[in-house]
Amino acid sequence: MKKTNVQPHIRQDANKLYNYMVSLIVPEYVSNQPSFELIPDARSIKVRSQNSLADYLQIKLWFDLNRQTTVFYKPTISEFDYALQFVDWISHCVWMRYEDADSTHYNVLKPSIRIRPLFFGEWGHGE
């Protein structure tokens, strides 16, 4: 994330910013499902924000989108979960493109990725 485009008072709690960004994307893919599992890496969860993302998504789905989709929260240690390892790898390939200007792996994945700059701008890499 290009933090220079994020107001300083928002940067004070990166978890809330992350939750907000996830809430802009995830409901589009799950809102027509009866339920879905949110499977974060258990080692990356801050104690004070333990269920906040799941709660935030549940509120968005039920109240903002008027959906009946239920969020099941299942923290898992990625060391033992190949699906989480795969998601981490894909995320790292995208991160490298923006943080290190290294598009080597991103270019292979690009046809299957939809980049949404949200309110952060294009980050100067021309999308």
N, CA, C and O atoms as CSV, one atom per row, in Angstrom:
chain,resi,resn,atom,element,x,y,z
A,1,MET,N,N,0.849,-1.168,0.000
A,1,MET,CA,C,0.000,0.000,0.000
A,1,MET,C,C,0.890,1.224,0.000
A,1,MET,O,O,1.889,1.264,0.717
A,2,LYS,N,N,0.552,2.192,-0.768
A,2,LYS,CA,C,1.320,3.434,-0.805
A,2,LYS,C,C,0.857,4.309,0.352
A,2,LYS,O,O,-0.098,5.076,0.235
A,3,LYS,N,N,1.543,4.177,1.443
A,3,LYS,CA,C,1.100,4.817,2.677
A,3,LYS,C,C,1.150,6.335,2.620
A,3,LYS,O,O,0.455,6.998,3.390
A,4,THR,N,N,1.947,6.896,1.736
A,4,THR,CA,C,2.006,8.357,1.657
A,4,THR,C,C,0.677,8.948,1.217
A,4,THR,O,O,0.414,10.124,1.466
A,5,ASN,N,N,-0.161,8.158,0.570
A,5,ASN,CA,C,-1.474,8.631,0.150
A,5,ASN,C,C,-2.553,8.397,1.205
A,5,ASN,O,O,-3.711,8.762,1.005
A,6,VAL,N,N,-2.174,7.795,2.315
A,6,VAL,CA,C,-3.115,7.517,3.385
A,6,VAL,C,C,-2.899,8.552,4.488
A,6,VAL,O,O,-1.768,8.779,4.916
A,7,GLN,N,N,-3.955,9.162,4.935
A,7,GLN,CA,C,-3.851,10.193,5.960
A,7,GLN,C,C,-3.195,9.635,7.219
A,7,GLN,O,O,-3.433,8.485,7.590
A,8,PRO,N,N,-2.361,10.455,7.882
A,8,PRO,CA,C,-1.608,9.977,9.048
A,8,PRO,C,C,-2.479,9.369,10.149
A,8,PRO,O,O,-2.088,8.365,10.745
A,9,HIS,N,N,-3.632,9.942,10.431
A,9,HIS,CA,C,-4.464,9.380,11.504
A,9,HIS,C,C,-4.992,7.990,11.153
A,9,HIS,O,O,-5.299,7.204,12.048
A,10,ILE,N,N,-5.098,7.686,9.880
A,10,ILE,CA,C,-5.538,6.350,9.457
A,10,ILE,C,C,-4.374,5.366,9.551
A,10,ILE,O,O,-4.577,4.198,9.882
A,11,ARG,N,N,-3.174,5.823,9.265
A,11,ARG,CA,C,-1.985,4.968,9.325
A,11,ARG,C,C,-1.678,4.480,10.736
A,11,ARG,O,O,-0.930,3.518,10.907
A,12,GLN,N,N,-2.241,5.126,11.738
A,12,GLN,CA,C,-1.964,4.739,13.126
A,12,GLN,C,C,-2.465,3.336,13.446
A,12,GLN,O,O,-1.931,2.680,14.340
A,13,ASP,N,N,-3.472,2.874,12.736
A,13,ASP,CA,C,-3.983,1.522,12.964
A,13,ASP,C,C,-4.119,0.817,11.617
A,13,ASP,O,O,-5.158,0.889,10.962
A,14,ALA,N,N,-3.063,0.145,11.227
A,14,ALA,CA,C,-3.037,-0.533,9.929
A,14,ALA,C,C,-4.099,-1.619,9.829
A,14,ALA,O,O,-4.553,-1.930,8.728
A,15,ASN,N,N,-4.506,-2.205,10.954
A,15,ASN,CA,C,-5.524,-3.253,10.920
A,15,ASN,C,C,-6.861,-2.713,10.427
A,15,ASN,O,O,-7.546,-3.370,9.643
A,16,LYS,N,N,-7.232,-1.531,10.878
A,16,LYS,CA,C,-8.495,-0.943,10.429
A,16,LYS,C,C,-8.439,-0.621,8.939
A,16,LYS,O,O,-9.419,-0.826,8.222
A,17,LEU,N,N,-7.311,-0.125,8.476
A,17,LEU,CA,C,-7.150,0.165,7.055
A,17,LEU,C,C,-7.239,-1.124,6.234
A,17,LEU,O,O,-7.911,-1.160,5.204
A,18,TYR,N,N,-6.571,-2.164,6.684
A,18,TYR,CA,C,-6.624,-3.457,6.014
A,18,TYR,C,C,-8.060,-3.986,5.982
A,18,TYR,O,O,-8.527,-4.453,4.944
A,19,ASN,N,N,-8.758,-3.914,7.113
A,19,ASN,CA,C,-10.146,-4.375,7.180
A,19,ASN,C,C,-11.014,-3.616,6.189
A,19,ASN,O,O,-11.849,-4.207,5.503
A,20,TYR,N,N,-10.817,-2.312,6.116
A,20,TYR,CA,C,-11.583,-1.490,5.182
A,20,TYR,C,C,-11.326,-1.927,3.742
A,20,TYR,O,O,-12.266,-2.086,2.964
A,21,MET,N,N,-10.060,-2.120,3.386
A,21,MET,CA,C,-9.720,-2.509,2.014
A,21,MET,C,C,-10.304,-3.880,1.677
A,21,MET,O,O,-10.823,-4.079,0.579
A,22,VAL,N,N,-10.224,-4.819,2.608
A,22,VAL,CA,C,-10.791,-6.152,2.385
A,22,VAL,C,C,-12.302,-6.057,2.205
A,22,VAL,O,O,-12.881,-6.763,1.380
A,23,SER,N,N,-12.935,-5.182,2.981
A,23,SER,CA,C,-14.400,-5.058,2.888
A,23,SER,C,C,-14.857,-4.458,1.562
A,23,SER,O,O,-16.026,-4.589,1.197
A,24,LEU,N,N,-13.960,-3.810,0.844
A,24,LEU,CA,C,-14.303,-3.272,-0.471
A,24,LEU,C,C,-14.231,-4.333,-1.561
A,24,LEU,O,O,-14.790,-4.159,-2.644
A,25,ILE,N,N,-13.551,-5.414,-1.275
A,25,ILE,CA,C,-13.307,-6.430,-2.304
A,25,ILE,C,C,-14.037,-7.743,-2.031
A,25,ILE,O,O,-14.724,-8.255,-2.915
A,26,VAL,N,N,-13.906,-8.289,-0.850
A,26,VAL,CA,C,-14.413,-9.632,-0.540
A,26,VAL,C,C,-15.924,-9.784,-0.738
A,26,VAL,O,O,-16.344,-10.776,-1.334
A,27,PRO,N,N,-16.759,-8.855,-0.269
A,27,PRO,CA,C,-18.207,-9.069,-0.429
A,27,PRO,C,C,-18.655,-9.320,-1.873
A,27,PRO,O,O,-19.624,-10.044,-2.102
A,28,GLU,N,N,-17.972,-8.740,-2.821
A,28,GLU,CA,C,-18.313,-8.959,-4.230
A,28,GLU,C,C,-18.240,-10.435,-4.606
A,28,GLU,O,O,-19.001,-10.900,-5.455
A,29,TYR,N,N,-17.336,-11.165,-3.983
A,29,TYR,CA,C,-17.116,-12.565,-4.330
A,29,TYR,C,C,-17.900,-13.545,-3.467
A,29,TYR,O,O,-18.040,-14.708,-3.844
A,30,VAL,N,N,-18.410,-13.112,-2.326
A,30,VAL,CA,C,-19.067,-14.048,-1.415
A,30,VAL,C,C,-20.528,-13.736,-1.132
A,30,VAL,O,O,-21.222,-14.560,-0.536
A,31,SER,N,N,-21.010,-12.583,-1.540
A,31,SER,CA,C,-22.346,-12.142,-1.119
A,31,SER,C,C,-23.488,-13.010,-1.646
A,31,SER,O,O,-24.594,-12.943,-1.110
A,32,ASN,N,N,-23.258,-13.807,-2.659
A,32,ASN,CA,C,-24.305,-14.698,-3.164
A,32,ASN,C,C,-24.183,-16.115,-2.607
A,32,ASN,O,O,-24.911,-17.017,-3.020
A,33,GLN,N,N,-23.261,-16.301,-1.669
A,33,GLN,CA,C,-23.059,-17.607,-1.047
A,33,GLN,C,C,-23.778,-17.649,0.295
A,33,GLN,O,O,-23.926,-16.611,0.940
A,34,PRO,N,N,-24.225,-18.815,0.729
A,34,PRO,CA,C,-24.861,-18.893,2.052
A,34,PRO,C,C,-23.846,-18.635,3.171
A,34,PRO,O,O,-24.204,-18.115,4.228
A,35,SER,N,N,-22.564,-19.003,2.933
A,35,SER,CA,C,-21.524,-18.793,3.932
A,35,SER,C,C,-20.159,-18.866,3.254
A,35,SER,O,O,-20.033,-19.304,2.110
A,36,PHE,N,N,-19.149,-18.429,3.986
A,36,PHE,CA,C,-17.779,-18.611,3.523
A,36,PHE,C,C,-16.859,-18.606,4.734
A,36,PHE,O,O,-17.201,-18.077,5.792
A,37,GLU,N,N,-15.678,-19.208,4.559
A,37,GLU,CA,C,-14.690,-19.243,5.629
A,37,GLU,C,C,-13.642,-18.170,5.394
A,37,GLU,O,O,-13.071,-18.066,4.308
A,38,LEU,N,N,-13.401,-17.390,6.403
A,38,LEU,CA,C,-12.315,-16.417,6.406
A,38,LEU,C,C,-11.171,-17.092,7.145
A,38,LEU,O,O,-11.284,-17.390,8.334
A,39,ILE,N,N,-10.062,-17.335,6.439
A,39,ILE,CA,C,-8.970,-18.131,7.001
A,39,ILE,C,C,-7.687,-17.303,7.027
A,39,ILE,O,O,-6.856,-17.418,6.126
A,40,PRO,N,N,-7.522,-16.466,8.058
A,40,PRO,CA,C,-6.276,-15.701,8.162
A,40,PRO,C,C,-5.168,-16.560,8.765
A,40,PRO,O,O,-5.431,-17.572,9.415
A,41,ASP,N,N,-3.933,-16.141,8.539
A,41,ASP,CA,C,-2.806,-16.800,9.182
A,41,ASP,C,C,-2.846,-16.428,10.667
A,41,ASP,O,O,-2.755,-15.252,11.020
A,42,ALA,N,N,-2.980,-17.409,11.507
A,42,ALA,CA,C,-3.124,-17.170,12.949
A,42,ALA,C,C,-1.942,-16.410,13.537
A,42,ALA,O,O,-2.095,-15.704,14.533
A,43,ARG,N,N,-0.766,-16.546,12.930
A,43,ARG,CA,C,0.418,-15.873,13.467
A,43,ARG,C,C,0.422,-14.384,13.158
A,43,ARG,O,O,1.186,-13.637,13.769
A,44,SER,N,N,-0.410,-13.934,12.226
A,44,SER,CA,C,-0.396,-12.523,11.850
A,44,SER,C,C,-1.496,-11.706,12.531
A,44,SER,O,O,-1.610,-10.503,12.299
A,45,ILE,N,N,-2.298,-12.351,13.362
A,45,ILE,CA,C,-3.436,-11.672,13.990
A,45,ILE,C,C,-2.986,-10.981,15.276
A,45,ILE,O,O,-2.407,-11.605,16.164
A,46,LYS,N,N,-3.259,-9.708,15.354
A,46,LYS,CA,C,-2.972,-8.946,16.565
A,46,LYS,C,C,-4.043,-9.279,17.608
A,46,LYS,O,O,-5.218,-9.414,17.263
A,47,VAL,N,N,-3.656,-9.410,18.855
A,47,VAL,CA,C,-4.586,-9.784,19.917
A,47,VAL,C,C,-5.758,-8.810,19.976
A,47,VAL,O,O,-6.902,-9.241,20.123
A,48,ARG,N,N,-5.502,-7.516,19.865
A,48,ARG,CA,C,-6.581,-6.538,20.015
A,48,ARG,C,C,-7.541,-6.508,18.829
A,48,ARG,O,O,-8.604,-5.893,18.919
A,49,SER,N,N,-7.190,-7.161,17.715
A,49,SER,CA,C,-8.072,-7.130,16.551
A,49,SER,C,C,-8.495,-8.530,16.145
A,49,SER,O,O,-8.768,-8.786,14.972
A,50,GLN,N,N,-8.549,-9.422,17.095
A,50,GLN,CA,C,-8.749,-10.840,16.821
A,50,GLN,C,C,-9.910,-11.133,15.869
A,50,GLN,O,O,-9.698,-11.794,14.853
A,51,ASN,N,N,-11.097,-10.679,16.150
A,51,ASN,CA,C,-12.238,-10.983,15.295
A,51,ASN,C,C,-12.715,-9.779,14.492
A,51,ASN,O,O,-13.771,-9.847,13.864
A,52,SER,N,N,-11.983,-8.707,14.495
A,52,SER,CA,C,-12.504,-7.480,13.907
A,52,SER,C,C,-12.789,-7.596,12.410
A,52,SER,O,O,-13.797,-7.065,11.943
A,53,LEU,N,N,-11.938,-8.268,11.653
A,53,LEU,CA,C,-12.183,-8.385,10.215
A,53,LEU,C,C,-13.430,-9.225,9.950
A,53,LEU,O,O,-14.270,-8.843,9.135
A,54,ALA,N,N,-13.555,-10.339,10.612
A,54,ALA,CA,C,-14.740,-11.189,10.421
A,54,ALA,C,C,-16.007,-10.433,10.814
A,54,ALA,O,O,-17.011,-10.484,10.104
A,55,ASP,N,N,-15.958,-9.738,11.935
A,55,ASP,CA,C,-17.119,-8.959,12.378
A,55,ASP,C,C,-17.440,-7.851,11.378
A,55,ASP,O,O,-18.603,-7.625,11.042
A,56,TYR,N,N,-16.418,-7.176,10.915
A,56,TYR,CA,C,-16.601,-6.077,9.964
A,56,TYR,C,C,-17.239,-6.583,8.668
A,56,TYR,O,O,-18.163,-5.959,8.145
A,57,LEU,N,N,-16.749,-7.708,8.152
A,57,LEU,CA,C,-17.328,-8.286,6.932
A,57,LEU,C,C,-18.760,-8.749,7.168
A,57,LEU,O,O,-19.623,-8.571,6.308
A,58,GLN,N,N,-19.013,-9.345,8.334
A,58,GLN,CA,C,-20.372,-9.804,8.632
A,58,GLN,C,C,-21.337,-8.629,8.668
A,58,GLN,O,O,-22.431,-8.714,8.110
A,59,ILE,N,N,-20.957,-7.550,9.305
A,59,ILE,CA,C,-21.802,-6.349,9.376
A,59,ILE,C,C,-22.043,-5.787,7.986
A,59,ILE,O,O,-23.171,-5.423,7.652
A,60,LYS,N,N,-21.003,-5.712,7.175
A,60,LYS,CA,C,-21.143,-5.183,5.809
A,60,LYS,C,C,-22.109,-6.038,4.997
A,60,LYS,O,O,-22.980,-5.504,4.309
A,61,LEU,N,N,-21.965,-7.349,5.071
A,61,LEU,CA,C,-22.834,-8.245,4.307
A,61,LEU,C,C,-24.289,-8.160,4.775
A,61,LEU,O,O,-25.200,-8.046,3.955
A,62,TRP,N,N,-24.504,-8.214,6.068
A,62,TRP,CA,C,-25.875,-8.225,6.594
A,62,TRP,C,C,-26.556,-6.878,6.510
A,62,TRP,O,O,-27.700,-6.795,6.062
A,63,PHE,N,N,-25.890,-5.832,6.924
A,63,PHE,CA,C,-26.555,-4.536,7.051
A,63,PHE,C,C,-26.404,-3.647,5.819
A,63,PHE,O,O,-27.381,-3.045,5.373
A,64,ASP,N,N,-25.198,-3.557,5.264
A,64,ASP,CA,C,-24.997,-2.689,4.096
A,64,ASP,C,C,-25.512,-3.320,2.803
A,64,ASP,O,O,-26.079,-2.640,1.948
A,65,LEU,N,N,-25.305,-4.636,2.676
A,65,LEU,CA,C,-25.665,-5.313,1.428
A,65,LEU,C,C,-26.945,-6.141,1.536
A,65,LEU,O,O,-27.406,-6.709,0.546
A,66,ASN,N,N,-27.510,-6.208,2.723
A,66,ASN,CA,C,-28.748,-6.945,2.952
A,66,ASN,C,C,-28.651,-8.396,2.468
A,66,ASN,O,O,-29.568,-8.907,1.824
A,67,ARG,N,N,-27.540,-9.046,2.783
A,67,ARG,CA,C,-27.318,-10.444,2.415
A,67,ARG,C,C,-27.396,-11.318,3.649
A,67,ARG,O,O,-27.258,-10.834,4.772
A,68,GLN,N,N,-27.618,-12.599,3.440
A,68,GLN,CA,C,-27.695,-13.534,4.551
A,68,GLN,C,C,-26.411,-14.342,4.710
A,68,GLN,O,O,-26.354,-15.261,5.527
A,69,THR,N,N,-25.408,-14.014,3.955
A,69,THR,CA,C,-24.133,-14.728,3.990
A,69,THR,C,C,-23.547,-14.713,5.400
A,69,THR,O,O,-23.491,-13.667,6.046
A,70,THR,N,N,-23.114,-15.873,5.868
A,70,THR,CA,C,-22.504,-16.002,7.180
A,70,THR,C,C,-21.000,-16.153,7.030
A,70,THR,O,O,-20.526,-16.914,6.187
A,71,VAL,N,N,-20.255,-15.433,7.845
A,71,VAL,CA,C,-18.797,-15.500,7.846
A,71,VAL,C,C,-18.362,-16.469,8.950
A,71,VAL,O,O,-18.714,-16.291,10.116
A,72,PHE,N,N,-17.605,-17.483,8.576
A,72,PHE,CA,C,-17.006,-18.384,9.552
A,72,PHE,C,C,-15.525,-18.037,9.643
A,72,PHE,O,O,-14.808,-18.047,8.642
A,73,TYR,N,N,-15.085,-17.734,10.838
A,73,TYR,CA,C,-13.714,-17.276,11.091
A,73,TYR,C,C,-12.866,-18.454,11.548
A,73,TYR,O,O,-13.161,-19.073,12.571
A,74,LYS,N,N,-11.805,-18.769,10.790
A,74,LYS,CA,C,-11.015,-19.963,11.065
A,74,LYS,C,C,-9.514,-19.649,10.946
A,74,LYS,O,O,-8.888,-20.006,9.948
A,75,PRO,N,N,-8.938,-18.987,11.955
A,75,PRO,CA,C,-7.493,-18.725,11.898
A,75,PRO,C,C,-6.717,-20.036,11.789
A,75,PRO,O,O,-7.027,-21.013,12.471
A,76,THR,N,N,-5.723,-20.043,10.939
A,76,THR,CA,C,-4.941,-21.240,10.678
A,76,THR,C,C,-3.473,-20.848,10.575
A,76,THR,O,O,-3.158,-19.756,10.103
A,77,ILE,N,N,-2.587,-21.712,11.004
A,77,ILE,CA,C,-1.159,-21.451,10.860
A,77,ILE,C,C,-0.759,-21.851,9.454
A,77,ILE,O,O,-0.909,-23.010,9.065
A,78,SER,N,N,-0.253,-20.899,8.694
A,78,SER,CA,C,0.024,-21.138,7.275
A,78,SER,C,C,1.063,-22.229,7.047
A,78,SER,O,O,1.082,-22.853,5.986
A,79,GLU,N,N,1.906,-22.457,8.009
A,79,GLU,CA,C,2.916,-23.507,7.890
A,79,GLU,C,C,2.284,-24.862,7.576
A,79,GLU,O,O,2.907,-25.714,6.941
A,80,PHE,N,N,1.041,-25.054,8.027
A,80,PHE,CA,C,0.359,-26.340,7.855
A,80,PHE,C,C,-0.753,-26.295,6.805
A,80,PHE,O,O,-1.492,-27.267,6.651
A,81,ASP,N,N,-0.878,-25.192,6.089
A,81,ASP,CA,C,-1.996,-25.027,5.157
A,81,ASP,C,C,-1.477,-24.563,3.798
A,81,ASP,O,O,-1.063,-23.414,3.645
A,82,TYR,N,N,-1.501,-25.456,2.821
A,82,TYR,CA,C,-0.966,-25.128,1.500
A,82,TYR,C,C,-1.756,-24.037,0.791
A,82,TYR,O,O,-1.185,-23.260,0.026
A,83,ALA,N,N,-3.053,-23.967,1.034
A,83,ALA,CA,C,-3.863,-22.916,0.406
A,83,ALA,C,C,-3.425,-21.534,0.899
A,83,ALA,O,O,-3.309,-20.600,0.106
A,84,LEU,N,N,-3.184,-21.406,2.198
A,84,LEU,CA,C,-2.700,-20.133,2.737
A,84,LEU,C,C,-1.302,-19.815,2.215
A,84,LEU,O,O,-0.999,-18.660,1.916
A,85,GLN,N,N,-0.467,-20.815,2.106
A,85,GLN,CA,C,0.871,-20.600,1.558
A,85,GLN,C,C,0.781,-20.092,0.116
A,85,GLN,O,O,1.538,-19.207,-0.283
A,86,PHE,N,N,-0.138,-20.648,-0.654
A,86,PHE,CA,C,-0.320,-20.224,-2.038
A,86,PHE,C,C,-0.779,-18.771,-2.106
A,86,PHE,O,O,-0.256,-17.989,-2.899
A,87,VAL,N,N,-1.755,-18.409,-1.276
A,87,VAL,CA,C,-2.247,-17.029,-1.243
A,87,VAL,C,C,-1.122,-16.081,-0.832
A,87,VAL,O,O,-0.990,-14.996,-1.398
A,88,ASP,N,N,-0.319,-16.478,0.137
A,88,ASP,CA,C,0.823,-15.658,0.548
A,88,ASP,C,C,1.797,-15.460,-0.616
A,88,ASP,O,O,2.322,-14.365,-0.816
A,89,TRP,N,N,2.027,-16.506,-1.362
A,89,TRP,CA,C,2.953,-16.427,-2.498
A,89,TRP,C,C,2.420,-15.467,-3.562
A,89,TRP,O,O,3.166,-14.630,-4.070
A,90,ILE,N,N,1.140,-15.583,-3.899
A,90,ILE,CA,C,0.530,-14.678,-4.887
A,90,ILE,C,C,0.601,-13.240,-4.387
A,90,ILE,O,O,0.973,-12.338,-5.137
A,91,SER,N,N,0.250,-13.026,-3.131
A,91,SER,CA,C,0.303,-11.681,-2.556
A,91,SER,C,C,1.712,-11.120,-2.609
A,91,SER,O,O,1.904,-9.939,-2.899
A,92,HIS,N,N,2.691,-11.956,-2.332
A,92,HIS,CA,C,4.082,-11.505,-2.372
A,92,HIS,C,C,4.491,-11.093,-3.788
A,92,HIS,O,O,5.223,-10.118,-3.957
A,93,CYS,N,N,4.032,-11.816,-4.793
A,93,CYS,CA,C,4.342,-11.457,-6.183
A,93,CYS,C,C,3.777,-10.082,-6.536
A,93,CYS,O,O,4.430,-9.294,-7.220
A,94,VAL,N,N,2.577,-9.801,-6.072
A,94,VAL,CA,C,1.972,-8.491,-6.322
A,94,VAL,C,C,2.706,-7.431,-5.505
A,94,VAL,O,O,3.008,-6.354,-6.018
A,95,TRP,N,N,2.990,-7.725,-4.250
A,95,TRP,CA,C,3.705,-6.792,-3.380
A,95,TRP,C,C,5.052,-6.402,-3.989
A,95,TRP,O,O,5.427,-5.229,-3.967
A,96,MET,N,N,5.790,-7.391,-4.540
A,96,MET,CA,C,7.099,-7.115,-5.146
A,96,MET,C,C,6.979,-6.110,-6.279
A,96,MET,O,O,7.861,-5.271,-6.463
A,97,ARG,N,N,5.915,-6.190,-7.025
A,97,ARG,CA,C,5.728,-5.269,-8.136
A,97,ARG,C,C,5.643,-3.834,-7.649
A,97,ARG,O,O,6.226,-2.931,-8.250
A,98,TYR,N,N,4.922,-3.626,-6.568
A,98,TYR,CA,C,4.704,-2.270,-6.068
A,98,TYR,C,C,5.787,-1.786,-5.114
A,98,TYR,O,O,6.154,-0.612,-5.153
A,99,GLU,N,N,6.301,-2.648,-4.273
A,99,GLU,CA,C,7.310,-2.224,-3.303
A,99,GLU,C,C,8.710,-2.204,-3.883
A,99,GLU,O,O,9.500,-1.317,-3.558
A,100,ASP,N,N,9.030,-3.167,-4.735
A,100,ASP,CA,C,10.387,-3.291,-5.267
A,100,ASP,C,C,10.482,-3.004,-6.763
A,100,ASP,O,O,11.564,-3.091,-7.345
A,101,ALA,N,N,9.346,-2.660,-7.391
A,101,ALA,CA,C,9.296,-2.431,-8.842
A,101,ALA,C,C,9.822,-3.649,-9.609
A,101,ALA,O,O,10.428,-3.504,-10.671
A,102,ASP,N,N,9.587,-4.847,-9.067
A,102,ASP,CA,C,9.989,-6.097,-9.711
A,102,ASP,C,C,8.725,-6.793,-10.204
A,102,ASP,O,O,7.972,-7.359,-9.412
A,103,SER,N,N,8.498,-6.749,-11.507
A,103,SER,CA,C,7.280,-7.305,-12.097
A,103,SER,C,C,7.473,-8.697,-12.686
A,103,SER,O,O,6.593,-9.196,-13.387
A,104,THR,N,N,8.590,-9.317,-12.419
A,104,THR,CA,C,8.904,-10.616,-13.013
A,104,THR,C,C,7.767,-11.618,-12.831
A,104,THR,O,O,7.249,-12.147,-13.814
A,105,HIS,N,N,7.380,-11.879,-11.611
A,105,HIS,CA,C,6.333,-12.871,-11.335
A,105,HIS,C,C,4.939,-12.282,-11.558
A,105,HIS,O,O,4.024,-12.975,-12.004
A,106,TYR,N,N,4.796,-11.017,-11.248
A,106,TYR,CA,C,3.511,-10.342,-11.441
A,106,TYR,C,C,3.064,-10.435,-12.897
A,106,TYR,O,O,1.885,-10.665,-13.166
A,107,ASN,N,N,3.984,-10.260,-13.833
A,107,ASN,CA,C,3.625,-10.291,-15.252
A,107,ASN,C,C,3.055,-11.643,-15.674
A,107,ASN,O,O,2.204,-11.701,-16.562
A,108,VAL,N,N,3.504,-12.716,-15.059
A,108,VAL,CA,C,2.956,-14.047,-15.345
A,108,VAL,C,C,1.520,-14.137,-14.828
A,108,VAL,O,O,0.654,-14.730,-15.470
A,109,LEU,N,N,1.283,-13.544,-13.670
A,109,LEU,CA,C,-0.031,-13.608,-13.026
A,109,LEU,C,C,-1.013,-12.558,-13.543
A,109,LEU,O,O,-2.224,-12.711,-13.387
A,110,LYS,N,N,-0.502,-11.506,-14.150
A,110,LYS,CA,C,-1.310,-10.336,-14.519
A,110,LYS,C,C,-2.612,-10.660,-15.250
A,110,LYS,O,O,-3.628,-10.037,-14.943
A,111,PRO,N,N,-2.641,-11.595,-16.195
A,111,PRO,CA,C,-3.916,-11.879,-16.874
A,111,PRO,C,C,-5.025,-12.368,-15.938
A,111,PRO,O,O,-6.205,-12.284,-16.278
A,112,SER,N,N,-4.650,-12.876,-14.768
A,112,SER,CA,C,-5.634,-13.404,-13.822
A,112,SER,C,C,-5.883,-12.486,-12.630
A,112,SER,O,O,-6.641,-12.832,-11.725
A,113,ILE,N,N,-5.247,-11.320,-12.629
A,113,ILE,CA,C,-5.355,-10.406,-11.491
A,113,ILE,C,C,-6.066,-9.135,-11.919
A,113,ILE,O,O,-5.789,-8.571,-12.978
A,114,ARG,N,N,-6.985,-8.702,-11.078
A,114,ARG,CA,C,-7.638,-7.415,-11.298
A,114,ARG,C,C,-7.128,-6.459,-10.228
A,114,ARG,O,O,-7.412,-6.635,-9.043
A,115,ILE,N,N,-6.385,-5.463,-10.644
A,115,ILE,CA,C,-5.829,-4.484,-9.713
A,115,ILE,C,C,-6.847,-3.371,-9.524
A,115,ILE,O,O,-7.356,-2.791,-10.484
A,116,ARG,N,N,-7.128,-3.090,-8.256
A,116,ARG,CA,C,-8.049,-2.003,-7.906
A,116,ARG,C,C,-7.296,-1.032,-7.008
A,116,ARG,O,O,-7.083,-1.326,-5.832
A,117,PRO,N,N,-6.893,0.107,-7.533
A,117,PRO,CA,C,-6.086,1.023,-6.732
A,117,PRO,C,C,-6.825,1.674,-5.571
A,117,PRO,O,O,-6.200,2.333,-4.740
A,118,LEU,N,N,-8.147,1.504,-5.495
A,118,LEU,CA,C,-8.957,2.079,-4.434
A,118,LEU,C,C,-8.667,3.567,-4.329
A,118,LEU,O,O,-8.661,4.260,-5.346
A,119,PHE,N,N,-8.429,4.070,-3.144
A,119,PHE,CA,C,-8.161,5.492,-3.030
A,119,PHE,C,C,-6.673,5.780,-2.905
A,119,PHE,O,O,-6.296,6.870,-2.475
A,120,PHE,N,N,-5.829,4.843,-3.265
A,120,PHE,CA,C,-4.401,5.006,-3.097
A,120,PHE,C,C,-3.671,5.449,-4.357
A,120,PHE,O,O,-2.460,5.661,-4.303
A,121,GLY,N,N,-4.348,5.597,-5.478
A,121,GLY,CA,C,-3.680,6.003,-6.706
A,121,GLY,C,C,-3.002,4.824,-7.378
A,121,GLY,O,O,-3.110,3.687,-6.917
A,122,GLU,N,N,-2.322,5.095,-8.441
A,122,GLU,CA,C,-1.707,4.027,-9.237
A,122,GLU,C,C,-0.299,3.681,-8.813
A,122,GLU,O,O,0.260,2.716,-9.334
A,123,TRP,N,N,0.296,4.406,-7.905
A,123,TRP,CA,C,1.611,4.128,-7.352
A,123,TRP,C,C,2.729,4.336,-8.346
A,123,TRP,O,O,3.853,3.886,-8.125
A,124,GLY,N,N,2.430,5.019,-9.447
A,124,GLY,CA,C,3.486,5.375,-10.390
A,124,GLY,C,C,4.026,4.243,-11.227
A,124,GLY,O,O,5.101,4.372,-11.813
A,125,HIS,N,N,3.316,3.142,-11.302
A,125,HIS,CA,C,3.800,2.016,-12.109
A,125,HIS,C,C,2.956,1.803,-13.345
A,125,HIS,O,O,3.141,0.798,-14.030
A,126,GLY,N,N,2.046,2.692,-13.660
A,126,GLY,CA,C,1.249,2.621,-14.881
A,126,GLY,C,C,0.485,1.343,-15.074
A,126,GLY,O,O,1.018,0.403,-15.664
A,127,GLU,N,N,-0.687,1.268,-14.625
A,127,GLU,CA,C,-1.545,0.084,-14.749
A,127,GLU,C,C,-2.447,0.250,-15.931
A,127,GLU,O,O,-3.255,-0.632,-16.221
